[in-house]
Amino acid sequence: MDSNGKVALVTGAGRRVGRALALALGDAGCRVAVHYSQSEKDAQETASLINSLAPGGEAVIIQADLEDPEQVESLASSVAEQLGPIEILVNNAAVFEQTGLKDVSVDDWDRHFAINVRAPFLLAQSMRAQLSPDAAGQGTPAQSAPGKIISLNDWRTARPGRFAYGVTKSALSGLTRTLALALAPHIQVNEVALGAILPPANIALDRPREEIKIDLGPADRMGTLNEVANAVLMLVHNDFITGETINVDGGMHIY
Ligand SMILES: NC(=O)c1ccc[n+]([C@@H]2O[C@H](COP(=O)([O-])OP(=O)(O)OC[C@H]3O[C@@H](n4cnc5c(N)ncnc54)[C@H](OP(=O)(O)O)[C@@H]3O)[C@@H](O)[C@H]2O)c1
C-alpha cells in the first residue's frame, strides 16, 4: 500500500505509543484521525504536530469512550464523514489494570473485553462496511478497497497479575487471525506485540525508577517508540503479510 493520502484512525493517539504511531502515519502522508478518550489536550497537540508536517499534514481529533459500543460506531462514522472511509486502522487504545484472579470482578473483566477486544472488532466491522462497494449498492464485498488493520498486542499474554488484561490480549490475537481470513484478500490484519517500551503511565512507584531492576531479556534494554512505529509502517506498506504477529520485544518471546 502507498500510504500517501490514506485515511488512518489511531485509537488512544493523544499520548505515549499511540501519539508516536499517529505522528509516524502523518509523516508517511496519511490523513490521520487522532482518537482520544480523556486526553483532549494531548490529542490536540498530536493533531497540531501532524498538521504542521510538511507537505500538507492533515489530522482531526475525535473523542469516544471505547467501552460504549455506540460511541465506537459513531467514532467510525465520524472518521468517514470528516476524512473518508477508514483505510488504515491502528488499535492502540487499551486498559492494563493490575488485578489478579482473586480480585478481578465481572466489571473489570467486561471493561477489559469492551475496550481491548470488542472495540477493535466493531471498528473492523465498520471499516469493512465503509470500504465495501456493496455498502453503497455498487458491488460485492469481494471487491472491497484495500485496507490495513494493525493491533497493538503484548509479548506476554499469560499474566496472572494482570489477569483480565492478559486474557483480552490473547483474545485479540484470535481476533487478528480470524479477521485476517474474514477480510482477505483486500484487508490485511496483523498485530505488533510489544516488549517493554514505556512504563505504565499510572504505575505507583515507591522507589526511583532507576533503582528498579527488571529483566529486559536478550536485548537488555527497553524498545523505542521509533522501533514500534517502524514495525507498524512496514505492515502498512507490505501487502502480503496477514494474520501475523510481529514481536517488537528485543527477543522476550523466545527468552
Ligand atoms: N507501553 C508499553 O511498553 C507496552 C508494552 C506492551 C504492550 N503495549 C500495548 O501497546 C498499546 C499502547 O501502549 P501504551 O502504554 O501507550 O497504552 P496506555 O497509555 O496504557 O493507553 C493508551 C490509551 O488508551 C486509551 N483508553 C483507555 N481506556 C479507554 C476508553 N475507555 N476509551 C477510549 N480510549 C481508552 C487512553 O486514551 P486517553 O488518554 O485519551 O483516555 C490511553 O491514552 C496498548 O495496546 C498496550 O497494551 C504497550
The ligand as a MOL file (V3000), in Angstrom:
LIG
                    3D

  0  0  0     0  0            999 V3000
M  V30 BEGIN CTAB
M  V30 COUNTS 48 52 0 0 0
M  V30 BEGIN ATOM
M  V30 1 N 3.8650 0.7170 26.8330 0
M  V30 2 C 4.4240 -0.4760 26.6570 0
M  V30 3 O 5.6100 -0.6620 26.9510 0
M  V30 4 C 3.5850 -1.6110 26.0890 0
M  V30 5 C 4.0300 -2.9230 26.2670 0
M  V30 6 C 3.2600 -3.9540 25.7600 0
M  V30 7 C 2.0930 -3.6800 25.0630 0
M  V30 8 N 1.6900 -2.3790 24.9060 0 CHG=1
M  V30 9 C 0.4460 -2.1370 24.1520 0
M  V30 10 O 0.6360 -1.0180 23.2880 0
M  V30 11 C -0.5330 -0.1760 23.3100 0
M  V30 12 C -0.1560 1.2370 23.7300 0
M  V30 13 O 0.5180 1.2040 24.9650 0
M  V30 14 P 0.5310 2.4680 25.9540 0
M  V30 15 O 1.3610 2.0690 27.1150 0
M  V30 16 O 0.8500 3.6980 25.1860 0 CHG=-1
M  V30 17 O -1.0210 2.4840 26.3620 0
M  V30 18 P -1.7450 3.3230 27.5530 0
M  V30 19 O -1.0170 4.5830 27.7580 0
M  V30 20 O -1.9220 2.4290 28.7380 0
M  V30 21 O -3.1920 3.5490 26.9020 0
M  V30 22 C -3.3580 4.0820 25.6080 0
M  V30 23 C -4.6350 4.8650 25.5180 0
M  V30 24 O -5.7750 4.0190 25.6750 0
M  V30 25 C -6.8550 4.9070 25.8180 0
M  V30 26 N -8.0030 4.3450 26.5130 0
M  V30 27 C -8.0460 3.7470 27.7330 0
M  V30 28 N -9.3450 3.4980 28.0710 0
M  V30 29 C -10.1130 3.9560 27.0400 0
M  V30 30 C -11.5120 4.0140 26.8010 0
M  V30 31 N -12.4260 3.5700 27.6830 0
M  V30 32 N -11.9400 4.5530 25.6360 0
M  V30 33 C -11.0640 5.0390 24.7580 0
M  V30 34 N -9.7260 5.0190 24.9110 0
M  V30 35 C -9.2590 4.4960 26.0590 0
M  V30 36 C -6.3380 6.1200 26.6150 0
M  V30 37 O -6.7720 7.3040 25.9500 0
M  V30 38 P -6.9750 8.7130 26.7670 0
M  V30 39 O -5.6150 9.0140 27.3620 0
M  V30 40 O -7.3780 9.6800 25.7210 0
M  V30 41 O -8.0210 8.4720 27.8020 0
M  V30 42 C -4.8190 5.9190 26.5850 0
M  V30 43 O -4.1110 7.0860 26.2760 0
M  V30 44 C -1.5450 -0.8650 24.2180 0
M  V30 45 O -2.4400 -1.6220 23.4460 0
M  V30 46 C -0.6880 -1.7450 25.1000 0
M  V30 47 O -1.3780 -2.8870 25.5790 0
M  V30 48 C 2.4070 -1.3510 25.4080 0
M  V30 END ATOM
M  V30 BEGIN BOND
M  V30 1 1 1 2
M  V30 2 2 2 3
M  V30 3 1 2 4
M  V30 4 1 4 5
M  V30 5 2 4 48
M  V30 6 2 5 6
M  V30 7 1 6 7
M  V30 8 2 7 8
M  V30 9 1 8 9
M  V30 10 1 8 48
M  V30 11 1 9 10
M  V30 12 1 9 46
M  V30 13 1 10 11
M  V30 14 1 11 12
M  V30 15 1 11 44
M  V30 16 1 12 13
M  V30 17 1 13 14
M  V30 18 2 14 15
M  V30 19 1 14 16
M  V30 20 1 14 17
M  V30 21 1 17 18
M  V30 22 2 18 19
M  V30 23 1 18 20
M  V30 24 1 18 21
M  V30 25 1 21 22
M  V30 26 1 22 23
M  V30 27 1 23 24
M  V30 28 1 23 42
M  V30 29 1 24 25
M  V30 30 1 25 26
M  V30 31 1 25 36
M  V30 32 1 26 27
M  V30 33 1 26 35
M  V30 34 2 27 28
M  V30 35 1 28 29
M  V30 36 1 29 30
M  V30 37 2 29 35
M  V30 38 1 30 31
M  V30 39 2 30 32
M  V30 40 1 32 33
M  V30 41 2 33 34
M  V30 42 1 34 35
M  V30 43 1 36 37
M  V30 44 1 36 42
M  V30 45 1 37 38
M  V30 46 2 38 39
M  V30 47 1 38 40
M  V30 48 1 38 41
M  V30 49 1 42 43
M  V30 50 1 44 45
M  V30 51 1 44 46
M  V30 52 1 46 47
M  V30 END BOND
M  V30 END CTAB
M  END
